[in-house]
């Protein structure tokens, strides 16, 4: 669907404005898609992101600041996010015996198993995005340029 039809706007100030609006609209569409996918597993996209980061560091643990530094969405309250993941039993907190204020987070087997369950759905969802490898590469290069 063209952006003009999606937002019922026929004219834009210029092509850059149209591209920015299209990018924002598409971002929100993708977020809605992810929210639906992750709700099937009773987690949020931010929780998935934390689990993905921790799995990448596994079997090592990570301090909250190291997790936050590489999160896609840097806005969430990481403490509450980890509290919810802890309640779900998919992560563990480790306290430094020499400094109880220092906490590290580690994914456990239940968290790894959850990511394994999600993976096929993620792959299935990726196939619904109609981009060839060539187009995906070009889009990524354009987005990288946009942020630079």
N, C-alpha and C positions, 0 to 999 in steps of 0.2 A: 504494500500500500504506500502510495506516495505521501510525503509529509503534508502536502497541500490538502489532501483528502482527509488525512488523519486528524488534523487540527482545524479543518475547514477554513483555511486561510489561503487565498490565491496569490497575494502579493507580499513580497518581503522587501525590506529596505535595500538589501544587496545580497549577493550570493554567500558572503561570509555569515551574515545573519541567518540565512536559510540553513546553512550547514550547522551552525551552532544550535539552532532550535531543533534541527533534525537529530543531532547528537544527543541533546538533552532528552528528547522524546524517546529515542531508541534506548538510552541508558535506563530510563524509568520502565520501559517495556521489558528489558532484560532483567531488571530487578524483580518485577512482578513474576516473570517466568521462574526465576530462581526461588523466590519465596514459595511458590506453589510446589516446586520440586522438593525443597528441603522440608516443607511442612509434612510431607509424607513420612519423614523420618523423625519428626518432632524436634527439629533443630532449626536455627536461623542461618542465613548465609554467613553472618559474622562468626557464629559458633563453628560452622564448617571450616571457615578460614583459619581459625585458631587450631582446630584439629589437624588441618592440612599442614600448617606450619610445624606443629609439634611432631607430626609423623615424619616430616623431613629431617628433624633433629634427633629423632629416636635412634638409639636407646637413650641418648642424653636428654637432660631436662633443659629448660630455658627460663630465663628470668622474664618477668612481665615486660620490661622495657625492650628487650630483644624481640619479643613477640610483636609488640605494638609497632616497632620500627619497620616491620615488613608486612603489616596487615594492609589489605586492599582498602578497607574503610577504617581510617584512623580515629574516627569520632567516638566509637562506643566506649563505655566504661568497662575496661578490661577486667577489673576486679569482679564486677557483677556478672560479666560474661563467664568468667572462670568459675564463679560460685554456681552458676546454672549448670555448667558442664560437670562440675564436681557432684552436684545433686543427681545428675543423670548417670554418674558412675563411669564416665569415659576418660577422665583425667585424674591425676593425683597431685597433691601439693607436697612439696618437700621443704622443710624449714632447715636453715643452716644452724647447726647446733651451737656455733660460736656467735651467731648474730640472728636472733629469732625474728628480726624485722626483715631479713632477707629470705624471700620465698622463691622457689623455682617450681615450674610446672612441667609435668611429664604426661604424655599420652599413655594409657594402659591398653591391655589387650582388647577390652570391650570397645575402646575408642577406635582401635585399628580395625576391629571387626565391623564397626559401624561404617567406617570409610569404605571398606570393601563392599558393603551392601549398597552404598550410594553410588559407587563407581559405574555400574552398568546403566543406571538411570542418567548419570551425567553424560555418558557416551551416547545414549539414545537421544538425549536432549540436544547435544552438539550436532547430531545429524539433521535436526529440524532447522538449524540455521543454514540457510542456503547460500553458502560461500564456498567457492572452490579453494583449494590450497593457495593458488596464485592470488585470488582476491583477498583471502585472509591475510596473506603476507603483505600485500599492498596496504590493506586497511591498518594493520599493525604499524607499518612504517609511517603512514600518515598520522596516526594517533601519537606515535613517538615524537614526530616533528611538531605536532601541535603543542605538546608539553615542553618542548625544549626552548 
